């Protein structure tokens, strides 16, 4: 979870930066680029969490159904 926590802290900083950009009336393109970067970073965190969950479920066969439900929710 350390990797996920570090990534979330970085994303949190990105979001603070975006808010500052908006308050400073930075150009729309710059702001949108930063929003896109934050979205991509959140996607990476989601994939990492899914990967961790998949690895845990592979070890614990009794949680296979739980993992399948998570996958169905993610890909709705």
ABEGO torsion letter per residue (X at the ends): XAAAAAAAAAAAAAAAAAAAAAAAGBBAAAAAAAAAAAAAAAAAAAAAAAAAAAAAAAABAAAAAAAAAAAAAAAX
